[in-house]
Every structure is written in C-alpha cells, then in structure tokens.
Amino acid sequence: MTEKIKVTFLGTATSIGVPVIACDCPVCTSTDKRDKRFRASILIQHGETAIVVDCGPDFRIQMIRENVINLDAVIFTHEHRDHIAGLDDVRAFNYVLNKRIDIYGIERVMEAVKIEFPYIFLDSARYFGAPQINIHNIENEPFYINEIMITPIQVLHDKLPIFGFRIGDFTYITDASFISEAEKEKIKGSKVIVLNALRNSKHNAHFSVAEAVAVLEELQPEQAYLTHVSHFIGKHEDVNAKLPDFIQLAYDSLVIEI
C-alpha cells in the first residue's frame, strides 16, 4: 500500500462508556471532551475503502458524528455486545449506497451474531427492514478487503481467544489480557500500536495501564495509544502526563495517519 492509512477513533471506552450512567466521579463529570468516550471502535480508510473494526451500541451516533458516508466492511474482534450491538444500523448504508455490507469474524463470532440478530438471517421471508450483509468467516491468517491486507493477531480476553488486527504498519488490539510470543512476532515492526488499558488495577480480562505500557515498551513502536479505558483510569490530561513519551491516551474523534 502506497497511500497512507487513516484511522479515526470512533470510541475509546470500555463496555459501559464514559461518563457512566448515574456516576458523579471527577472523570464522569469532567468538562474535557476527551473524557467523553463511546464504546471502543475505529474507522480505517485507505483509498476508497472504508472499514470499521467493531460496531457497538454507539455505532449510529459515531457514524453521524464523523460524517462517514461510505462503508465497505465491519470486522469483529469478538462477540461481546459492546462490540456487535450496533450491527442493525449498517442498514442505513444499504439504503444510501445501494449495496450489501461485508462482515468478517471467526466462525464463533458469526454464530453469536446470528443469535443476537436472528431476523437478519432468516432463510425465507426475510424481514423487510433487516440489514443486508455478507458473512465472511476468517481464521488466524491474513485476508484481504479490497486492496487492504489484514493480518489477525490472536490474543486472550481472559480465557476467550479473540482477534486484534495489523494493517501495514498499524496494529489495533482491544480487550486483551495476554499476547503470546508467537503473536507478538506479528506485531513487531509496527510503527503505531493501539492497545487496551482498562484501569490502573489488575483485571482478569484486560490489561491494566502498567501491563499495557510494559507490552508497548517491549514492542517499541514509534507511537502507541491506549484505548478501551474505564472511568477508573482517571482524567485524560492526568493520565497522559504520566505515560512514557511515545504512548498517549487515545480519545474519541482522534485521527491519525500511518
């Protein structure tokens, strides 16, 4: 790929978002727009191709906020609801663009999507307003969406195997609590790495800030961003001030080019 990859952070929060409903903590009441976080997702654009990684419950407003007018595919990291709940809203792209939307994920994730949205997959008498999608089962090996080669990175989310993805010199991993040495080899050499960091204390299914920083210091990208964060992490400005120079806290609507 000769053109740059443009990445827009659609959301950078954990499953309940920030601010949290009914919470009056300093982060949830912050006036800093960087402390207002939708559920984790990114938009990847290269040439005419537009791909979303995960479409959670905030998908519709994320698309409107970023004025996204084209979508070719959605890739799922895993099947938890904060990563798939917005799938119904791809039907707006069906109407406007007059095309089906491709979705990609491992077979287990695709089966979970069918259970969550049974009306999309009726064999007969398809519900008129249902999204029109094409399912693509992927495995832990590279695949293409148009001209873009995507390399899955298998990580563990507690005991659940899920995927991050590398595209060119960019790697995106969310919801990880462990990355094997073999999978780290796929990440090495990335200029930009995005990695999850849920909170400051340890969690069984997510990296803490310290754990994420340790992984990034090992992999040594030119630039790194932390995502999928909770309100427990602290205010954006305060957290950023404590991070190593090459690591920043991502925030919603942040745009980077690689």
Buried (B, 14 or more C-beta within 10 A) or exposed (E): EEEBBBBBBBBBBBBEBBBBEEEEBEBBEBEEEBBBBBBBBBBBBBBEBBBBBBBBBBBBBBBEBBEBEEBBBBBBBBBBEBBBBBBBBBBBBBEEEEEEBBBBBBEBBBEBBEEBBEEBBEEEEEEEEBBBBEBBEBEEEEBEBEEBEBBBBBBBBEEBEBBBBBBBBBBBBBBBBBBEEEBBEBBEEBEBBBBBBBBBEEBEBBBBBEBBBEBBEEBEBEBBBBBBBBBBBBBBEBBBEEBEEEBBBBBBBBEBEB
